[in-house]
Amino acid sequence: MRTMLKVNGHVVDVDVPDGMPLLWVLRDKLKLTGTRYGCGVASCGACTVHVDGVPVRSCVMLPEDVEGAEVTTIEGLATREGRAVQRAWAELKVV
């Protein structure tokens, strides 16, 4: 299934299998590996991204559910605080 997504300010056209969660689209198709797999049932928060500024669990969200919305991953954080988190993650080798 082809889907147009806006991720970290860039519009991307992805072709993914039906039912593939947004988490795996971000990690496997777009190589944005900062979004992590944890539990797969939206309990732990490791897969959290922002959709139009609202935190959501990407492991239970389908790409078609976020069409037309802005998805922001840790790689897309552009604030001073966001860059500090990115640096800390890199230093700790989280990504």
N, C-alpha and C positions, 0 to 999 in steps of 0.2 A: 504494500500500500504506500503510495506517495503522499507525503505530508510536508507542508511548509511550516517551519517553526522560526520564531525569532528568539535566538539564544545569545545572551551577552551582547545585545545590540546588533547582531548580524542575522540576516534572514538566510535560512538554509533550507534546501530541498532534500528531504531524506526519503529513501525507499526502504521500508521496514516490513517485516512479517506482521500480519494481523495479530493483535494481542501482545506485542512486545511492549513492555513497560518503558516509560520515559527514561528511567534510570539506565537501562541498557542502550537506548538510543544515544543518550549523552556519552556514556562510557565507550561503547563498542563502535558506534557509527561516527560520532563526532570527536572521539578521543579526549573528552573532558573527564579525566579520571579523578578529579577532586571530589566529585559526588560518589559516595561510597556505598557498597552493599553491606547491610548489617543483618537484618532479620527477614526481610522480604514480606513483612505483614504490617508495615507502617507503625511499629511500636517503638523502635529504638532511635529513629531520627538521623541515622547516618546518611541517608539518601536525601535529606532535605534540600530543596532548592526554593527559590522565590518565584512565584508566578504572579505577575503584576503587583509585586511587593508583599505578597502574602506567602508565608512559609507553607509548603506542601511536601508530602512524602512522594518522591518520584518512583518508588518501587511499586506503588499501586495506582499510578496515574498513567493513562495512555497518551501517546503523542497527539492524537486527534482531540483530546480534551483540552489541550493548551494552544491549539491553532488560533492565531490572532492575538495571543497574549505574549507578554515579555517574560521569558524564562531567564533567570539569573542564577548562575552557579558560582561557586567560590572563585573560579577563574575570572569571573566577570565583575567582581567587587571593585569599584573604582574610588571608594572613599579612603580617607587616611586610615580609618580603622580597618577597612577591608584589606588594604595592602599590608597592614600589620599582621592580620590573621594569615594572609598568604605567606609572608616571610616566616612566621612562626611554624606554619605547616611544613615549609621547605626545610627549615633548620631541623625539625624533628623527623623529617623524612616520612610525613604522613601521606603525601601524595605519591 
